[in-house]
Every structure is written in C-alpha cells, then in structure tokens.
Amino acid sequence: MSSEGFLKEMQTIGEKFLLKLQKLPKADPVEIVSFCVVLLFIVTVLVLMIIACSCCCYSCCSCDGHPDHRRRKIQVRPVAH
C-alpha cells in the first residue's frame, strides 16, 4: 500500500469515527456501551504497546544510549561425569 493510499484510508477512518461520535448522544444505550468497550480496548492495546516498547528500549539501551553488557546471557554447559 502506498503512503498516499494509507493516508486516504486513515482519513476515511477518522471521518467515520467523527460521524460516530456525532451520532453517539442520540444512540441506544447498548450502542453507547459497545462503543465505549471498543474504545477502551483500543486504548488498552496502545498503552500496552507503549509500555512494552519502553521496557524493551530501557533493557537494551539503559536509557543513555549505551547497551548494558552486564545483562548478557551466560551459557550453561552440562557437567561431565
């Protein structure tokens, strides 16, 4: 997908979202609850992705740009009998 197609798709999704928000005060209670559940799910996924990316970045880069070599895995070799 080209960047132009992607931007157009994002614009279409944004317009549908705004239309849904405008119709929300007149909607049934079930529709309002389902919309809130979907919105909560999306927000939860985004927050978890941010937490995962920040933890990964912190463990790899130690937040100062230098990798932490102390966390290198040590190979365990079997004991010879």
All heavy atoms as an XYZ file, in Angstrom:
631
protein
N       0.846     -1.172      0.000
C       0.000      0.000      0.000
C       0.892      1.235      0.000
O       1.814      1.353      0.797
C      -0.904     -0.042      1.239
C      -1.777      1.174      1.376
S      -2.793      1.150      2.842
C      -4.177      0.211      2.274
N       0.615      2.152     -0.869
C       1.411      3.372     -0.948
C       1.055      4.301      0.209
O       0.027      4.162      0.865
C       1.162      4.067     -2.284
O      -0.169      4.543     -2.323
N       1.927      5.270      0.439
C       1.691      6.199      1.540
C       0.450      7.061      1.266
O      -0.271      7.423      2.192
C       2.915      7.083      1.756
O       3.178      7.855      0.605
N       0.200      7.356      0.010
C      -0.986      8.141     -0.339
C      -2.263      7.357     -0.037
O      -3.229      7.893      0.509
C      -0.936      8.519     -1.821
C      -2.007      9.501     -2.226
C      -1.831      9.925     -3.675
O      -0.725     10.358     -4.039
O      -2.819      9.812     -4.429
N      -2.261      6.071     -0.376
C      -3.410      5.213     -0.075
C      -3.614      5.044      1.419
O      -4.747      5.021      1.905
N      -2.512      4.941      2.142
C      -2.581      4.798      3.597
C      -3.174      6.052      4.235
O      -4.031      5.965      5.116
C      -1.193      4.506      4.163
C      -1.163      4.380      5.658
C      -1.674      3.250      6.275
C      -0.639      5.388      6.443
C      -1.656      3.121      7.650
C      -0.612      5.273      7.815
C      -1.124      4.134      8.422
N      -2.727      7.223      3.771
C      -3.249      8.476      4.309
C      -4.740      8.627      4.008
O      -5.506      9.096      4.861
C      -2.469      9.661      3.750
C      -1.027      9.804      4.244
C      -0.329     10.944      3.525
C      -1.003     10.027      5.742
N      -5.142      8.226      2.813
C      -6.555      8.307      2.455
C      -7.381      7.373      3.331
O      -8.480      7.724      3.777
C      -6.734      7.972      0.973
C      -8.123      8.226      0.494
C      -8.191      8.201     -1.012
C      -9.605      8.572     -1.416
N      -9.650      9.326     -2.622
N      -6.856      6.190      3.587
C      -7.555      5.232      4.448
C      -7.666      5.766      5.879
O      -8.710      5.646      6.519
C      -6.796      3.896      4.445
C      -7.505      2.784      5.148
C      -8.743      2.306      4.411
O      -8.799      2.438      3.180
O      -9.660      1.809      5.095
N      -6.604      6.382      6.398
C      -6.637      6.973      7.738
C      -7.657      8.115      7.804
O      -8.369      8.263      8.792
C      -5.260      7.497      8.137
C      -4.269      6.433      8.507
S      -4.661      5.757     10.105
C      -5.087      4.103      9.708
N      -7.735      8.902      6.751
C      -8.705      9.997      6.699
C     -10.131      9.447      6.698
O     -11.010      9.966      7.390
C      -8.471     10.861      5.465
C      -9.393     12.052      5.390
C      -9.121     12.910      4.155
O      -8.311     12.568      3.313
N      -9.818     14.020      4.062
N     -10.358      8.383      5.960
C     -11.683      7.760      5.913
C     -12.082      7.217      7.286
O     -13.211      7.412      7.739
C     -11.704      6.627      4.870
O     -11.294      7.144      3.608
C     -13.074      6.011      4.745
N     -11.136      6.554      7.948
C     -11.410      6.025      9.286
C     -11.694      7.164     10.256
O     -12.596      7.074     11.089
C     -10.234      5.146      9.756
C     -10.171      3.865      8.924
C     -10.360      4.816     11.237
C      -8.945      3.027      9.172
N     -10.931      8.236     10.169
C     -11.144      9.392     11.039
C     -12.509     10.026     10.823
O     -13.192     10.407     11.782
N     -12.935     10.130      9.569
C     -14.251     10.704      9.267
C     -15.371      9.819      9.810
O     -16.355     10.312     10.364
C     -14.400     10.900      7.760
C     -13.553     12.027      7.211
C     -13.557     12.083      5.698
O     -14.196     11.211      5.051
O     -12.928     13.009      5.151
N     -15.217      8.495      9.676
C     -16.221      7.581     10.216
C     -16.284      7.688     11.739
O     -17.366      7.646     12.333
C     -15.903      6.144      9.816
C     -16.175      5.837      8.368
C     -15.835      4.401      8.052
C     -16.031      4.074      6.594
N     -15.658      2.678      6.284
N     -15.124      7.834     12.370
C     -15.062      7.959     13.826
C     -15.755      9.236     14.289
O     -16.538      9.224     15.245
C     -13.600      7.927     14.282
C     -13.430      7.999     15.767
C     -13.734      6.903     16.557
C     -12.960      9.149     16.369
C     -13.581      6.960     17.929
C     -12.795      9.213     17.740
C     -13.110      8.111     18.521
N     -15.501     10.352     13.597
C     -16.156     11.608     13.953
C     -17.668     11.539     13.740
O     -18.441     12.067     14.547
C     -15.560     12.758     13.147
C     -14.159     13.196     13.551
C     -13.640     14.267     12.607
C     -14.155     13.706     14.978
N     -18.091     10.894     12.669
C     -19.517     10.729     12.417
C     -20.165      9.908     13.525
O     -21.257     10.239     14.006
C     -19.737     10.061     11.052
C     -21.174      9.927     10.596
C     -21.802     11.307     10.382
C     -21.230      9.122      9.314
N     -19.469      8.861     13.968
C     -19.986      8.021     15.052
C     -20.075      8.814     16.347
O     -21.047      8.690     17.096
C     -19.071      6.808     15.220
C     -19.570      5.792     16.199
C     -20.864      5.199     15.747
C     -20.722      3.751     15.462
N     -22.008      3.129     15.176
N     -19.088      9.660     16.610
C     -19.121     10.492     17.808
C     -20.266     11.500     17.768
O     -20.884     11.791     18.793
C     -17.794     11.232     17.990
C     -16.635     10.426     18.564
C     -15.376     11.279     18.595
C     -16.955      9.918     19.944
N     -20.558     12.035     16.601
C     -21.647     12.992     16.473
C     -23.012     12.338     16.694
O     -23.921     12.952     17.233
C     -21.609     13.661     15.101
C     -20.453     14.609     14.932
C     -20.317     15.110     13.501
O     -20.997     14.625     12.609
N     -19.424     16.067     13.289
N     -23.142     11.080     16.293
C     -24.407     10.366     16.450
C     -24.555      9.716     17.828
O     -25.627      9.231     18.166
C     -24.532      9.275     15.381
C     -24.706      9.810     13.987
C     -24.849      8.665     13.007
C     -25.062      9.167     11.596
N     -25.199      8.058     10.641
N     -23.492      9.701     18.622
C     -23.500      8.985     19.889
C     -24.529      9.495     20.894
O     -25.178      8.683     21.550
C     -22.098      9.012     20.503
C     -21.783      7.924     21.515
C     -21.985      6.554     20.898
C     -20.363      8.058     22.010
N     -24.759     10.806     21.050
C     -25.769     11.245     22.029
C     -27.188     10.755     21.725
O     -27.995     10.602     22.631
C     -25.705     12.771     21.950
C     -24.357     13.068     21.443
C     -24.013     11.934     20.522
N     -27.491     10.475     20.468
C     -28.822     10.011     20.088
C     -28.917      8.488     20.022
O     -29.975      7.950     19.722
C     -29.191     10.572     18.713
C     -29.174     12.076     18.644
C     -29.360     12.530     17.227
C     -29.015     13.995     17.109
N     -28.935     14.430     15.732
N     -27.830      7.791     20.294
C     -27.782      6.338     20.122
C     -28.447      5.610     21.288
O     -28.706      6.176     22.350
C     -26.332      5.881     20.003
N     -28.711      4.320     21.066
C     -29.247      3.457     22.114
C     -28.182      3.223     23.184
O     -26.985      3.291     22.898
C     -29.643      2.099     21.530
C     -30.782      2.206     20.536
O     -31.578      3.149     20.669
O     -30.860      1.334     19.645
N     -28.605      2.912     24.407
C     -27.620      2.632     25.467
C     -26.687      1.461     25.141
O     -25.508      1.493     25.473
C     -28.493      2.302     26.682
C     -29.777      2.990     26.425
C     -29.967      2.973     24.939
N     -27.214      0.463     24.440
C     -26.375     -0.685     24.070
C     -25.269     -0.246     23.111
O     -24.115     -0.666     23.232
C     -27.237     -1.804     23.433
C     -26.372     -2.934     22.924
C     -28.264     -2.307     24.429
N     -25.622      0.603     22.176
C     -24.633      1.091     21.211
C     -23.582      1.966     21.900
O     -22.396      1.888     21.572
C     -25.327      1.880     20.112
C     -24.421      2.204     18.949
C     -25.159      2.866     17.807
O     -26.394      2.997     17.868
O     -24.472      3.266     16.847
N     -23.990      2.757     22.868
C     -23.044      3.591     23.613
C     -22.074      2.726     24.397
O     -20.861      2.950     24.380
C     -23.802      4.565     24.543
C     -24.586      5.578     23.723
C     -22.842      5.276     25.485
C     -25.517      6.444     24.534
N     -22.594      1.695     25.063
C     -21.733      0.797     25.847
C     -20.786      0.042     24.935
O     -19.589     -0.091     25.234
C     -22.595     -0.173     26.691
C     -21.734     -1.257     27.318
C     -23.349      0.593     27.771
N     -21.267     -0.453     23.807
C     -20.390     -1.192     22.897
C     -19.308     -0.289     22.316
O     -18.152     -0.705     22.160
C     -21.197     -1.852     21.782
O     -21.833     -0.868     21.003
N     -19.663      0.955     22.019
C     -18.667      1.906     21.521
C     -17.599      2.175     22.579
O     -16.412      2.211     22.276
C     -19.351      3.212     21.113
C     -18.416      4.236     20.549
C     -17.934      4.116     19.261
C     -18.013      5.317     21.310
C     -17.066      5.062     18.730
C     -17.150      6.262     20.797
C     -16.670      6.134     19.500
N     -18.017      2.322     23.830
C     -17.061      2.557     24.925
C     -16.154      1.352     25.137
O     -14.964      1.501     25.419
C     -17.803      2.894     26.214
S     -18.594      4.505     26.169
N     -16.705      0.145     25.007
C     -15.895     -1.068     25.164
C     -14.841     -1.146     24.065
O     -13.669     -1.451     24.329
C     -16.793     -2.329     25.169
C     -15.983     -3.592     25.026
C     -17.615     -2.370     26.443
N     -15.235     -0.879     22.838
C     -14.276     -0.900     21.726
C     -13.203      0.175     21.917
O     -12.019     -0.065     21.722
C     -15.010     -0.727     20.374
C     -14.028     -0.487     19.242
C     -15.871     -1.935     20.098
N     -13.615      1.358     22.332
C     -12.671      2.446     22.577
C     -11.713      2.091     23.707
O     -10.500      2.335     23.604
C     -13.444      3.726     22.886
C     -12.683      5.028     22.776
C     -12.170      5.226     21.367
C     -13.581      6.181     23.171
N     -12.228      1.489     24.770
C     -11.378      1.064     25.886
C     -10.375      0.003     25.442
O      -9.211      0.023     25.845
C     -12.248      0.533     27.023
C     -11.519      0.086     28.278
C     -10.875      1.283     28.960
C     -12.476     -0.607     29.221
N     -10.806     -0.921     24.580
C      -9.912     -1.952     24.064
C      -8.776     -1.332     23.253
O      -7.602     -1.693     23.419
C     -10.696     -2.938     23.197
C      -9.837     -3.969     22.534
C      -9.311     -5.023     23.248
C      -9.548     -3.865     21.185
C      -8.501     -5.972     22.641
C      -8.755     -4.806     20.561
C      -8.228     -5.858     21.291
N      -9.102     -0.386     22.389
C      -8.076      0.265     21.564
C      -7.081      1.017     22.434
O      -5.869      0.927     22.233
C      -8.740      1.195     20.526
C      -9.511      0.369     19.499
C      -7.713      2.083     19.839
C     -10.391      1.191     18.590
N      -7.579      1.748     23.418
C      -6.693      2.499     24.318
C      -5.803      1.544     25.110
O      -4.600      1.792     25.280
C      -7.525      3.408     25.253
C      -6.686      3.984     26.369
C      -8.177      4.514     24.453
N      -6.356      0.432     25.576
C      -5.575     -0.552     26.329
C      -4.455     -1.126     25.479
O      -3.313     -1.253     25.939
C      -6.490     -1.677     26.830
O      -7.534     -1.116     27.616
C      -5.706     -2.675     27.664
N      -4.760     -1.476     24.244
C      -3.731     -2.027     23.351
C      -2.623     -1.004     23.113
O      -1.432     -1.335     23.153
C      -4.356     -2.501     22.024
C      -3.293     -2.805     20.983
C      -5.226     -3.714     22.257
N      -2.984      0.245     22.884
C      -1.978      1.283     22.654
C      -1.102      1.498     23.893
O       0.122      1.624     23.779
C      -2.644      2.592     22.236
C      -3.275      2.598     20.851
C      -4.006      3.917     20.614
C      -2.233      2.366     19.780
N      -1.715      1.525     25.067
C      -0.939      1.706     26.305
C      -0.003      0.526     26.529
O       1.172      0.707     26.890
C      -1.885      1.912     27.509
C      -1.132      1.793     28.825
C      -2.567      3.254     27.417
N      -0.475     -0.688     26.298
C       0.386     -1.861     26.463
C       1.533     -1.866     25.462
O       2.654     -2.276     25.793
C      -0.438     -3.141     26.337
C      -1.373     -3.432     27.507
C      -2.226     -4.659     27.217
C      -0.605     -3.611     28.792
N       1.283     -1.406     24.240
C       2.371     -1.315     23.256
C       3.414     -0.289     23.688
O       4.616     -0.531     23.555
C       1.807     -0.949     21.878
C       1.144     -2.096     21.182
S       0.428     -1.654     19.582
C       1.770     -0.850     18.769
N       2.972      0.829     24.216
C       3.911      1.850     24.680
C       4.730      1.325     25.842
O       5.956      1.519     25.897
C       3.149      3.140     25.062
C       2.602      3.811     23.806
C       4.045      4.105     25.828
C       1.628      4.940     24.077
N       4.090      0.630     26.773
C       4.816      0.065     27.918
C       5.820     -0.977     27.447
O       6.969     -0.990     27.898
C       3.824     -0.535     28.931
C       3.033      0.573     29.618
C       4.556     -1.379     29.981
C       1.889      0.079     30.475
N       5.411     -1.853     26.533
C       6.311     -2.890     26.038
C       7.511     -2.288     25.306
O       8.647     -2.713     25.505
C       5.552     -3.849     25.123
N       7.258     -1.291     24.481
C       8.356     -0.666     23.741
C       9.305      0.077     24.678
O      10.524      0.033     24.502
C       7.811      0.282     22.685
S       6.996     -0.566     21.327
N       8.756      0.734     25.685
C       9.625      1.463     26.607
C      10.444      0.506     27.463
O      11.615      0.767     27.747
C       8.814      2.412     27.484
O       7.942      1.693     28.312
N       9.859     -0.617     27.870
C      10.616     -1.603     28.654
C      11.709     -2.235     27.807
O      12.823     -2.447     28.285
C       9.690     -2.678     29.196
S       8.622     -2.110     30.515
N      11.402     -2.530     26.557
C      12.396     -3.120     25.670
C      13.535     -2.140     25.431
O      14.699     -2.507     25.481
C      11.754     -3.517     24.350
S      12.891     -4.269     23.194
N      13.209     -0.894     25.187
C      14.219      0.124     24.948
C      15.067      0.322     26.192
O      16.280      0.457     26.121
C      13.558      1.436     24.551
S      14.739      2.771     24.264
N      14.450      0.320     27.348
C      15.179      0.524     28.597
C      16.143     -0.629     28.856
O      17.283     -0.416     29.259
C      14.202      0.659     29.767
C      14.906      0.872     31.081
C      15.443      2.113     31.389
C      15.049     -0.159     31.990
C      16.100      2.325     32.588
C      15.714      0.035     33.178
C      16.231      1.282     33.489
O      16.881      1.477     34.660
N      15.706     -1.874     28.598
C      16.577     -3.013     28.880
C      17.715     -3.120     27.865
O      18.798     -3.580     28.210
C      15.775     -4.311     28.903
O      15.286     -4.606     27.619
N      17.486     -2.679     26.632
C      18.536     -2.759     25.610
C      19.508     -1.586     25.693
O      20.708     -1.765     25.554
C      17.927     -2.779     24.216
S      17.026     -4.267     23.858
N      18.996     -0.409     25.913
C      19.807      0.796     25.802
C      20.125      1.444     27.140
O      20.923      2.372     27.195
C      19.089      1.824     24.933
S      18.701      1.204     23.304
N      19.512      1.022     28.201
C      19.700      1.596     29.534
C      19.444      3.097     29.550
O      20.003      3.819     30.365
C      21.094      1.297     30.057
O      21.290     -0.078     30.194
N      18.641      3.574     28.633
C      18.195      4.971     28.554
C      19.324      5.992     28.397
O      19.086      7.169     28.472
C      17.341      5.338     29.760
S      15.700      4.651     29.641
N      20.565      5.572     28.234
C      21.635      6.540     27.992
C      22.294      6.308     26.638
O      23.291      6.912     26.319
C      22.679      6.500     29.108
C      23.356      5.148     29.243
O      22.982      4.220     28.511
O      24.266      5.038     30.080
N      21.726      5.385     25.858
C      22.234      5.145     24.520
C      23.304      4.074     24.436
O      23.698      3.675     23.364
N      23.789      3.595     25.572
C      24.816      2.557     25.584
C      24.191      1.241     26.022
O      23.481      1.205     27.024
C      25.937      2.938     26.548
C      26.660      4.189     26.151
N      26.021      5.409     26.017
C      27.955      4.416     25.855
C      26.903      6.328     25.667
N      28.080      5.754     25.558
N      24.467      0.159     25.305
C      23.899     -1.125     25.689
C      24.456     -1.592     27.034
O      25.597     -1.294     27.384
C      24.301     -2.078     24.574
C      25.193     -1.328     23.671
C      25.230      0.093     24.085
N      23.642     -2.310     27.771
C      24.042     -2.835     29.073
C      24.614     -4.226     28.875
O      23.885     -5.175     28.630
C      22.823     -2.878     30.001
C      23.202     -3.183     31.437
O      24.406     -3.279     31.730
O      22.279     -3.320     32.263
N      25.926     -4.358     28.986
C      26.579     -5.640     28.733
C      26.496     -6.567     29.945
O      26.796     -7.741     29.844
C      28.041     -5.426     28.346
C      28.190     -4.702     27.045
N      27.816     -5.252     25.850
C      28.629     -3.453     26.754
C      28.038     -4.387     24.869
N      28.521     -3.277     25.396
N      26.108     -6.059     31.084
C      26.003     -6.909     32.267
C      24.828     -7.867     32.165
O      24.803     -8.880     32.840
C      25.834     -6.052     33.524
C      27.078     -5.257     33.837
C      26.832     -4.383     35.026
N      25.875     -3.345     34.604
C      25.200     -2.583     35.437
N      25.343     -2.719     36.728
N      24.371     -1.673     34.993
N      23.885     -7.586     31.342
C      22.706     -8.434     31.219
C      22.875     -9.504     30.144
O      21.924    -10.117     29.713
C      21.482     -7.592     30.893
C      21.106     -6.690     32.018
C      19.803     -6.042     31.721
N      19.439     -5.134     32.802
C      18.236     -4.785     33.087
N      17.253     -5.240     32.365
N      17.973     -3.967     34.071
N      24.090     -9.716     29.711
C      24.359    -10.714     28.690
C      24.047    -12.099     29.235
O      24.344    -12.404     30.389
C      25.819    -10.634     28.277
C      26.105    -11.310     26.990
C      27.522    -11.108     26.555
N      28.202    -10.056     27.303
C      29.494     -9.849     27.258
N      30.255    -10.607     26.525
N      30.051     -8.893     27.942
N      23.464    -12.949     28.425
C      23.115    -14.295     28.865
C      24.374    -15.148     28.945
O      25.255    -15.082     28.100
C      22.127    -14.940     27.898
C      20.783    -14.272     27.923
C      19.819    -14.973     27.002
C      18.482    -14.284     27.031
N      17.531    -14.902     26.129
N      24.435    -15.973     29.968
C      25.562    -16.870     30.168
C      25.112    -18.263     29.771
O      24.065    -18.739     30.206
C      26.016    -16.851     31.644
C      26.436    -15.438     32.031
C      27.127    -17.851     31.873
C      26.691    -15.271     33.507
N      25.926    -18.922     28.943
C      25.582    -20.269     28.534
C      25.935    -21.238     29.645
O      27.009    -21.184     30.235
C      26.370    -20.666     27.283
C      25.700    -20.295     26.002
C      26.407    -20.904     24.819
O      27.573    -21.254     24.907
N      25.698    -21.025     23.721
N      25.018    -22.136     29.910
C      25.242    -23.168     30.920
C      25.626    -24.444     30.189
O      24.918    -24.901     29.313
C      23.971    -23.407     31.764
C      24.204    -24.498     32.777
C      23.559    -22.113     32.427
N      26.770    -25.006     30.588
C      27.254    -26.215     29.934
C      27.003    -27.407     30.861
O      27.084    -27.280     32.077
C      28.733    -26.102     29.635
C      29.001    -24.993     28.644
C      30.432    -24.921     28.289
N      30.622    -23.771     27.381
C      31.778    -23.312     27.037
N      32.882    -23.851     27.534
N      31.868    -22.293     26.210
N      26.726    -28.572     30.269
C      26.484    -29.754     31.110
C      27.765    -30.176     31.838
O      28.876    -30.009     31.356
C      26.038    -30.817     30.118
C      26.386    -30.308     28.776
C      26.563    -28.843     28.859
N      27.568    -30.728     33.025
C      28.690    -31.192     33.837
C      29.120    -32.553     33.352
O      28.291    -33.455     33.169
C      28.271    -31.260     35.332
C      29.393    -31.780     36.172
C      27.805    -29.892     35.799
N      30.428    -32.745     33.121
C      30.952    -34.031     32.668
C      31.085    -34.968     33.873
O      31.558    -34.577     34.928
C      32.303    -33.854     31.986
N      30.668    -36.226     33.729
C      30.753    -37.189     34.831
C      31.960    -38.034     34.715
O      32.426    -38.601     33.895
C      29.506    -38.086     34.884
C      28.269    -37.303     35.265
N      28.134    -36.662     36.455
C      27.120    -37.067     34.588
C      26.947    -36.084     36.533
N      26.318    -36.310     35.385
